[in-house]
């Protein structure tokens, strides 16, 4: 555990399209040093495309030798994100580095044994992590070897108030093909990450890219992930009623991407963007009138059907980044962006969407990230694994 004395936080990011490891490292190092000068680098995040996977060790070694970061973490991605840029094809690597005086950092490593059905957590902090409040954990996991939902349950039990952000590594098609970086080690399974606390503010934006349709309903009969009744009426009947109220264009959108939102805080007087956990609508039973969704739901919870499309996703991200919670707080200094591989040009029709919106709303701050196979982020005070989501960590000086 390392805690440095308080001073000014500084951030930098760089992008390279070089295909050869040494050339890529030199370009990244030069750009980072141009921004940070000789400042000590307390943490560095490296995200690389699949084309760099075979050169991961050489690239990691060159960067660590040149920059000597206290903590070094990262992974492969389906695509690479940098300040204002998204590279969805071809070789690319982005490096995000930070000078974080007064910030406590703890590297994290987790592996899972399917044979013994148990987790192995190396170096995880005690519950009394330094600094005010619970830590923020930035986590990157191999999707083929890590049951991420269960990992988040373990984190909730050990660190009840911790916020977790990050994503599932991409680029590999099978176990052993992704790369995870943690200091001088490279793994092909499990999870790596870093916990931060102390002299830093980390605000989170989880843009699930949906807009609500129809009325909200109270779940009055449910079992596990099956909803039998909403407001005392068969759930399928409620869905059909909502569907019948849509315009022709909206019906077409709903047929392609219909979801359901589960309200995460029943104490709220009204629900707005970010208050719902979006889950897939998996199926329906015509005989019983039940619907099946992609998560456990409980009686008494509030739900609302949702539609996801490019326009909804664009509006959702703009609205969340323009919210008073962000605009009235400390000036953003840097950000990490983990976007679903189902977003990007395939969803929006043009490149650089999420990175450009972030730059438009927060200014020309250093940004890095990757396109993930699943995104981690908090909704309603709990951490979840999402899909089709942009999970964003925004860093600034602590609010005084």
C-alpha positions in Angstrom: 0.0 0.0 0.0 1.5 3.3 -1.1 0.2 6.7 0.1 2.0 9.9 -1.2 1.6 13.4 0.3 -1.1 15.6 -1.2 -0.4 18.0 -4.1 -1.9 18.5 -7.6 -3.2 15.6 -9.6 -2.0 15.4 -13.3 -3.1 13.1 -16.1 -1.9 12.3 -19.6 -3.0 10.0 -22.4 -1.5 8.8 -25.7 -2.5 6.7 -28.7 -0.4 4.8 -31.2 -1.3 2.9 -34.4 2.2 1.5 -34.7 2.1 -2.3 -35.2 5.6 -3.1 -33.9 6.0 -3.1 -30.1 9.2 -1.0 -29.8 7.9 1.7 -32.1 4.6 1.8 -30.4 6.3 2.1 -27.0 8.5 4.9 -28.1 5.6 6.9 -29.5 3.5 6.4 -26.3 6.4 7.3 -24.0 7.2 10.4 -25.9 3.6 11.7 -25.8 3.2 10.9 -22.1 6.5 12.7 -21.2 5.5 15.7 -23.3 2.4 16.0 -21.1 3.8 15.1 -17.7 7.4 16.2 -18.0 9.5 14.5 -15.3 6.6 14.0 -12.8 6.5 10.7 -11.1 3.9 8.3 -12.6 1.9 6.7 -9.9 -0.4 4.6 -12.1 -0.5 3.8 -15.8 -3.2 2.0 -17.7 -2.4 0.2 -21.0 -5.1 -1.0 -23.4 -4.0 -2.8 -26.6 -5.7 -4.3 -29.6 -5.6 -8.0 -30.4 -2.9 -7.4 -33.0 -0.5 -6.5 -30.1 -1.3 -9.6 -28.0 1.7 -11.6 -29.1 3.9 -8.6 -28.4 2.3 -7.8 -25.0 5.4 -8.7 -23.0 7.8 -6.6 -25.1 5.4 -3.6 -25.1 4.8 -3.8 -21.4 8.5 -4.1 -20.6 9.5 -1.2 -22.8 6.8 1.1 -21.2 7.6 0.1 -17.7 11.4 0.6 -18.2 10.9 4.0 -19.7 8.3 5.4 -17.4 8.7 3.4 -14.2 5.1 3.6 -13.0 4.4 2.6 -9.4 1.4 0.6 -10.6 0.8 -0.7 -14.1 -2.5 -2.3 -15.2 -4.5 -2.9 -18.3 -5.7 -5.5 -20.9 -6.6 -6.2 -24.5 -9.8 -4.8 -26.0 -12.0 -5.4 -29.0 -11.0 -1.8 -30.0 -9.1 1.0 -28.4 -10.3 4.4 -27.1 -8.3 7.5 -26.6 -9.0 11.2 -26.3 -11.6 11.9 -29.0 -10.7 8.7 -30.9 -12.0 5.2 -31.2 -10.0 2.6 -33.2 -12.2 -0.4 -33.9 -9.9 -2.2 -36.5 -6.2 -2.6 -36.9 -3.3 -2.4 -34.4 -3.6 0.3 -31.7 -2.6 0.9 -28.1 -3.4 3.6 -25.7 -1.6 4.6 -22.5 -3.1 6.7 -19.7 -0.8 7.9 -17.0 -1.4 9.8 -13.8 0.6 11.6 -11.1 -1.5 11.1 -8.0 0.0 12.6 -4.9 -2.0 11.9 -1.8 -3.8 8.9 -3.4 -3.7 5.4 -2.0 -3.3 2.6 -4.5 -3.6 -1.1 -4.2 -3.0 -3.5 -7.1 -5.6 -6.2 -7.4 -5.4 -9.8 -8.7 -8.0 -12.5 -8.7 -8.2 -15.9 -10.2 -10.9 -18.5 -10.2 -10.7 -22.3 -9.9 -13.6 -24.0 -11.7 -12.4 -27.3 -10.2 -12.6 -26.2 -6.6 -15.3 -23.5 -7.3 -13.4 -20.9 -5.4 -11.7 -17.5 -5.8 -8.1 -16.6 -5.0 -7.6 -12.9 -4.2 -4.0 -11.7 -4.0 -3.1 -8.5 -2.3 -6.6 -7.1 -1.9 -6.9 -4.4 0.7 -8.4 -4.6 4.1 -11.9 -3.1 4.6 -10.3 0.0 6.2 -8.8 1.3 2.9 -7.0 4.7 3.4 -8.8 7.9 2.7 -12.4 9.0 3.3 -15.0 6.6 2.1 -14.7 3.3 0.3 -12.2 2.7 -2.5 -12.9 2.9 -6.2 -11.9 -0.3 -8.0 -10.9 -0.3 -11.7 -11.2 -3.9 -12.8 -10.4 -5.8 -16.0 -11.2 -9.5 -16.4 -10.9 -12.3 -18.9 -14.5 -13.2 -19.8 -13.7 -16.9 -20.5 -12.2 -17.6 -17.1 -13.9 -15.2 -14.7 -17.5 -15.4 -13.4 -17.8 -11.6 -13.2 -21.3 -11.6 -11.5 -19.9 -13.7 -8.7 -16.8 -11.5 -8.4 -19.0 -8.5 -7.9 -20.9 -10.4 -5.2 -17.6 -11.1 -3.4 -16.6 -7.4 -3.7 -20.0 -6.3 -2.3 -19.5 -8.6 0.7 -16.0 -7.5 1.4 -16.3 -3.8 0.5 -20.0 -2.9 0.8 -19.6 0.7 -0.4 -16.9 0.3 -3.0 -17.6 1.4 -6.6 -16.3 -0.9 -9.3 -15.7 0.2 -12.9 -14.0 -1.5 -15.9 -14.8 -4.1 -18.4 -14.2 -7.6 -19.8 -11.2 -7.9 -22.0 -11.7 -8.4 -25.7 -9.9 -9.4 -28.8 -9.5 -13.0 -27.9 -11.8 -15.7 -29.1 -11.1 -18.3 -26.5 -9.5 -18.8 -23.1 -5.8 -17.9 -23.1 -6.0 -15.4 -26.0 -6.7 -12.2 -24.0 -3.9 -10.4 -22.1 -4.1 -8.8 -18.6 -1.4 -6.5 -17.3 -0.5 -6.1 -13.7 2.9 -4.5 -12.9 5.6 -6.8 -14.3 3.2 -9.8 -14.8 1.0 -10.7 -17.8 -1.9 -13.0 -17.3 -4.3 -14.8 -19.7 -7.0 -15.5 -17.1 -8.7 -14.1 -14.1 -8.9 -10.4 -13.2 -6.5 -7.5 -12.6 -7.1 -4.0 -11.3 -6.3 -1.3 -8.9 -8.1 0.2 -6.0 -7.9 4.0 -5.4 -8.7 6.1 -2.4 -7.6 9.3 -0.6 -6.9 12.6 -2.3 -9.0 12.1 -5.4 -12.6 12.4 -6.6 -13.9 9.8 -9.0 -17.4 10.4 -10.4 -19.1 7.7 -12.4 -21.3 7.8 -15.4 -23.1 4.6 -16.5 -24.8 5.2 -19.8 -27.0 2.1 -20.6 -28.2 3.7 -23.8 -32.0 3.2 -23.3 -35.1 5.4 -23.1 -38.2 4.4 -21.2 -41.5 3.6 -23.0 -45.0 3.4 -21.5 -45.9 3.5 -17.9 -44.0 2.3 -14.9 -45.3 -0.9 -13.1 -45.0 -2.4 -9.7 -44.0 -6.1 -9.7 -46.7 -7.9 -7.8 -45.8 -11.5 -8.6 -42.4 -12.8 -9.5 -40.0 -15.7 -9.0 -36.3 -15.4 -9.8 -36.1 -13.9 -13.3 -39.7 -14.6 -14.2 -42.3 -11.8 -13.8 -45.8 -13.1 -13.6 -47.8 -10.0 -12.8 -47.3 -6.2 -13.0 -49.8 -4.3 -10.9 -51.9 -7.4 -10.5 -52.2 -7.9 -14.3 -50.3 -10.5 -16.3 -47.0 -9.0 -17.3 -47.3 -9.9 -21.0 -50.6 -8.1 -21.1 -48.9 -5.0 -19.7 -46.2 -5.3 -22.3 -48.7 -5.7 -25.1 -50.5 -2.6 -23.9 -47.3 -0.5 -23.9 -46.4 -1.9 -27.4 -49.9 -0.9 -28.7 -49.3 2.7 -27.6 -46.2 3.1 -29.7 -45.9 4.8 -33.1 -45.0 2.7 -36.1 -41.4 3.7 -36.0 -41.2 3.0 -32.2 -42.7 -0.4 -32.7 -40.0 -1.3 -35.2 -37.3 -0.2 -32.8 -38.9 -2.1 -29.9 -39.0 -5.3 -32.0 -35.3 -5.0 -32.6 -34.1 -4.0 -29.1 -36.7 -4.2 -26.3 -35.5 -4.2 -22.7 -36.7 -3.7 -19.2 -35.4 -1.3 -16.5 -35.5 -2.2 -12.8 -35.6 0.7 -10.5 -32.7 0.4 -8.0 -34.0 2.8 -5.3 -37.6 2.4 -4.4 -37.4 5.4 -2.0 -37.2 7.9 -4.9 -40.2 10.2 -5.5 -39.5 10.1 -9.2 -37.2 8.1 -11.5 -34.8 9.6 -14.1 -31.9 8.5 -16.3 -29.5 6.4 -14.3 -32.1 5.2 -11.8 -32.8 1.9 -13.7 -30.7 -1.2 -14.2 -31.3 -2.2 -17.8 -31.7 -5.9 -18.5 -32.6 -8.0 -21.5 -36.2 -9.2 -22.1 -35.5 -12.8 -22.8 -38.9 -14.3 -23.6 -42.6 -14.6 -22.8 -45.1 -17.4 -22.0 -48.4 -16.9 -23.9 -50.3 -19.3 -21.7 -49.3 -17.9 -18.3 -48.8 -14.3 -19.4 -45.3 -14.2 -17.7 -42.2 -12.6 -19.1 -38.6 -13.7 -18.5 -35.8 -11.1 -18.0 -32.1 -11.3 -17.7 -31.8 -10.8 -13.9 -33.5 -11.6 -10.7 -36.4 -9.4 -9.8 -38.4 -9.1 -6.6 -42.0 -8.3 -5.8 -42.5 -4.7 -4.9 -39.8 -3.4 -7.3 -40.7 -0.8 -10.0 -40.0 -1.6 -13.6 -40.4 0.1 -16.9 -40.0 -1.2 -20.5 -37.1 0.4 -22.4 -36.0 0.7 -26.0 -32.3 0.9 -27.1 -31.3 2.4 -30.4 -28.6 4.9 -31.6 -30.7 8.0 -30.9 -31.6 6.8 -27.4 -28.0 5.9 -26.7 -26.8 9.3 -27.9 -29.3 11.2 -25.9 -28.6 9.2 -22.8 -24.9 9.8 -22.9 -25.3 13.5 -23.6 -27.8 13.9 -20.7 -25.8 12.0 -18.1 -22.6 13.9 -18.9 -24.5 17.3 -18.7 -26.1 16.5 -15.4 -25.6 19.0 -12.5 -23.9 16.2 -10.5 -21.0 16.6 -12.9 -21.2 20.2 -14.1 -21.4 21.6 -10.6 -18.5 19.6 -9.2 -14.7 19.9 -9.5 -13.3 20.4 -12.9 -12.7 17.0 -14.7 -9.0 16.3 -15.2 -9.0 12.9 -16.9 -11.3 10.0 -17.7 -11.4 6.3 -18.4 -14.0 5.1 -20.8 -15.1 1.4 -21.2 -17.6 1.0 -24.1 -19.4 -2.0 -25.3 -18.2 -3.6 -28.5 -21.9 -3.4 -29.6 -21.7 0.4 -29.6 -19.2 2.2 -31.8 -19.7 2.6 -35.5 -21.9 -0.5 -35.7 -24.6 1.3 -33.5 -24.1 4.9 -34.3 -23.2 4.7 -38.0 -20.1 6.9 -37.7 -16.8 6.5 -35.7 -15.7 8.0 -32.4 -19.2 8.6 -31.0 -18.6 8.0 -27.2 -15.1 9.4 -27.2 -16.3 12.5 -29.1 -19.3 13.1 -26.8 -17.0 12.8 -23.8 -14.7 15.4 -25.2 -17.5 17.7 -26.2 -19.1 17.6 -22.7 -16.0 17.5 -20.5 -13.4 19.3 -22.6 -10.1 18.1 -24.0 -9.0 16.0 -21.0 -6.8 12.9 -21.2 -9.0 9.9 -22.0 -8.3 6.2 -22.5 -10.2 3.0 -22.6 -11.3 0.1 -24.8 -14.3 -1.7 -26.3 -15.3 -4.4 -23.9 -17.2 -7.7 -23.9 -19.1 -6.4 -20.9 -18.9 -3.3 -18.8 -18.7 -2.9 -15.1 -20.2 0.0 -13.2 -22.5 1.1 -10.3 -26.2 1.7 -10.6 -28.2 2.7 -7.5 -25.3 2.1 -5.2 -24.5 -1.4 -6.4 -22.0 -2.7 -8.9 -23.2 -4.6 -12.0 -22.0 -6.2 -15.2 -23.7 -4.5 -18.1 -24.1 -4.8 -21.9 -24.3 -2.1 -24.6 -23.2 0.4 -22.0 -20.6 3.1 -21.7 -19.0 3.0 -18.2 -17.0 6.1 -17.4 -14.7 7.1 -14.5 -14.1 10.9 -14.3 -11.2 12.0 -12.2 -10.8 15.4 -10.5 -9.4 17.0 -7.3 -11.6 16.2 -4.3 -14.6 18.4 -3.7 -13.7 20.8 -0.9 
